[in-house]
Amino acid sequence: MTSFHAFLGCSMDGFIAGPNGELDWLLWFDERLGESGYDAFFSSIDALVMGRASYDAIRQQSPDLYDGTPVYVLSRTLLVGPQPDMGRSRVTVYSDLAELRAALAADGIERAYVDGGRTVQTFLAEGLLSDIVITRVPVLIGEGVPLFGPVPHPVPAELLETRELGAGSVQSTYRFSVTSR
């Protein structure tokens, strides 16, 4: 069974991107954080799961960012099935969560990195997200893509660790009870 994990950066006011998907404010801090644990996290996963917005942004800005790790895109607007590779990463689109989960299981994926605001929110709402690492950087951007959105019920989380990173950033790791398998 595949487990799902997230690793995200956000502003102090809880946004993961600006209103038009801007990440420049986050990238400025990314260069100053020091060891964030991202490399160790990334080496622990077998695949990425993301929504269309994240897929479009990465495909345009850094197509080989994932260094050959397979990418599974959850989208109702893209053509379902294999897409052109992103760098060396194989890309496949799925229109619903059940199909995506079945494909991950069939491919033997044990740990998947869930990336993108709406996709993380979907996995949280469905009770599928095992844990999340949130790095909050000291900047207010006022509006944009929120880290969290509506959930059908309160989603309790257990704080596992909080640590200070460079440039005044704080990173917290939370674990969730996975309710749907």
C-alpha positions as CSV (number, residue, x, y, z in Angstrom):
1,M,0.0,0.0,0.0
2,T,1.3,3.4,-0.9
3,S,1.8,6.0,1.9
4,F,1.6,9.7,1.1
5,H,3.9,12.5,2.4
6,A,4.2,16.2,1.8
7,F,7.1,18.7,2.2
8,L,6.1,22.3,1.6
9,G,7.3,25.9,2.1
10,C,4.9,28.7,3.0
11,S,4.8,32.4,4.0
12,M,4.0,33.5,7.5
13,D,0.5,34.2,6.4
14,G,0.0,30.6,5.1
15,F,0.5,30.9,1.3
16,I,2.6,28.5,-0.8
17,A,2.6,30.7,-3.9
18,G,1.5,34.1,-4.9
19,P,-1.8,34.8,-6.6
20,N,-0.3,34.0,-10.0
21,G,1.8,31.1,-8.8
22,E,4.8,33.2,-8.0
23,L,7.5,31.5,-6.0
24,D,10.3,34.1,-6.1
25,W,9.8,35.1,-2.4
26,L,10.1,31.4,-1.4
27,L,13.1,30.7,-3.7
28,W,14.9,33.7,-2.1
29,F,14.6,32.0,1.3
30,D,15.3,28.6,-0.1
31,E,18.9,29.7,-0.9
32,R,19.4,30.9,2.7
33,L,17.8,28.0,4.7
34,G,20.8,25.8,5.1
35,E,20.1,22.1,5.6
36,S,16.3,21.8,5.3
37,G,16.0,18.0,5.2
38,Y,14.5,18.1,1.7
39,D,17.3,16.0,0.1
40,A,16.8,13.2,2.6
41,F,13.1,13.5,2.3
42,F,13.3,13.3,-1.5
43,S,15.6,10.3,-1.5
44,S,13.0,8.5,0.7
45,I,10.2,8.7,-1.9
46,D,9.5,6.5,-4.9
47,A,7.2,8.9,-6.9
48,L,5.6,12.3,-7.0
49,V,1.9,13.0,-7.0
50,M,0.9,16.5,-8.1
51,G,-2.0,18.5,-9.5
52,R,-2.1,20.3,-12.8
53,A,-0.9,23.7,-11.5
54,S,2.2,22.3,-10.0
55,Y,2.8,20.1,-13.0
56,D,2.5,23.1,-15.4
57,A,4.8,25.2,-13.2
58,I,7.6,22.6,-12.9
59,R,7.3,21.5,-16.5
60,Q,8.0,25.1,-17.6
61,Q,10.5,26.2,-15.0
62,S,12.5,23.1,-14.1
63,P,11.6,20.1,-16.2
64,D,14.4,17.9,-14.8
65,L,13.9,18.8,-11.2
66,Y,12.8,15.3,-10.2
67,D,15.8,13.6,-11.6
68,G,14.0,10.6,-13.1
69,T,11.5,10.0,-10.4
70,P,8.1,9.1,-11.9
71,V,5.4,11.8,-11.8
72,Y,1.7,11.0,-11.4
73,V,-0.5,14.0,-12.2
74,L,-4.1,14.2,-10.8
75,S,-6.1,16.4,-13.2
76,R,-9.6,16.6,-14.5
77,T,-8.6,18.9,-17.4
78,L,-5.5,17.1,-18.9
79,L,-5.7,14.2,-21.2
80,V,-5.6,11.0,-19.2
81,G,-2.6,8.7,-19.8
82,P,1.1,9.0,-20.5
83,Q,2.4,12.5,-21.2
84,P,5.8,13.7,-22.6
85,D,8.6,13.0,-20.1
86,M,9.6,15.9,-17.8
87,G,13.4,15.7,-18.2
88,R,14.1,12.1,-17.3
89,S,10.9,11.6,-15.3
90,R,8.0,9.6,-16.7
91,V,4.7,11.5,-16.5
92,T,1.2,9.9,-16.4
93,V,-2.1,11.8,-15.8
94,Y,-5.1,10.3,-13.9
95,S,-8.5,11.9,-13.6
96,D,-9.5,10.6,-10.2
97,L,-7.9,9.6,-7.0
98,A,-9.0,6.0,-7.1
99,E,-7.4,5.4,-10.5
100,L,-4.2,7.2,-9.3
101,R,-4.0,5.1,-6.1
102,A,-4.5,1.8,-8.1
103,A,-1.8,2.8,-10.6
104,L,0.7,3.6,-7.7
105,A,-0.1,0.2,-6.1
106,A,0.3,-1.6,-9.5
107,D,3.6,0.1,-10.0
108,G,4.9,-1.0,-6.6
109,I,5.2,2.6,-5.2
110,E,5.6,2.5,-1.5
111,R,6.2,6.2,-0.6
112,A,4.7,9.1,-2.7
113,Y,5.5,12.8,-2.3
114,V,2.3,14.8,-2.6
115,D,3.0,18.3,-3.9
116,G,0.8,21.3,-4.6
117,G,-1.7,23.1,-2.5
118,R,-5.0,21.6,-3.8
119,T,-3.5,18.2,-4.1
120,V,-2.2,18.2,-0.5
121,Q,-5.7,19.5,0.5
122,T,-7.4,16.6,-1.3
123,F,-5.2,14.0,0.3
124,L,-5.8,15.6,3.7
125,A,-9.6,15.7,3.2
126,E,-9.6,12.0,2.1
127,G,-7.5,11.0,5.2
128,L,-4.6,9.7,3.0
129,L,-1.8,12.0,4.0
130,S,0.6,10.4,6.5
131,D,2.7,13.4,7.4
132,I,3.7,16.8,6.3
133,V,6.9,18.9,6.7
134,I,6.0,22.7,6.6
135,T,8.8,25.3,6.4
136,R,7.4,28.7,7.3
137,V,9.5,31.6,6.0
138,P,9.4,35.1,7.6
139,V,7.6,37.0,4.9
140,L,4.0,38.1,4.4
141,I,2.7,38.0,0.9
142,G,-0.9,39.0,1.6
143,E,-2.7,36.7,-1.0
144,G,-2.1,33.7,-3.1
145,V,-2.5,29.9,-3.0
146,P,-3.2,28.9,0.6
147,L,-1.4,26.1,2.2
148,F,-4.6,24.7,3.5
149,G,-8.2,25.0,2.5
150,P,-11.6,23.6,3.5
151,V,-11.7,20.2,5.0
152,P,-14.9,18.1,5.6
153,H,-14.1,17.8,9.3
154,P,-11.3,18.8,11.7
155,V,-8.1,17.0,10.9
156,P,-6.0,16.5,14.0
157,A,-2.2,16.4,13.7
158,E,0.6,15.2,16.0
159,L,3.6,17.5,16.1
160,L,6.7,15.4,15.7
161,E,9.4,18.1,15.6
162,T,10.0,21.8,15.2
163,R,13.3,23.3,14.4
164,E,14.7,26.7,13.4
165,L,16.4,26.9,10.0
166,G,18.5,29.7,8.5
167,A,17.1,33.2,7.6
168,G,14.5,33.0,10.5
169,S,12.6,30.1,9.0
170,V,10.9,27.5,11.2
171,Q,10.2,23.9,10.1
172,S,7.6,21.7,11.7
173,T,6.8,18.1,11.0
174,Y,3.3,16.7,11.7
175,R,1.8,13.2,11.5
176,F,-1.8,12.5,10.6
177,S,-3.9,9.4,11.3
178,V,-4.5,7.8,8.0
179,T,-8.2,6.9,7.8
180,S,-8.7,5.6,4.3
181,R,-6.7,2.9,2.7
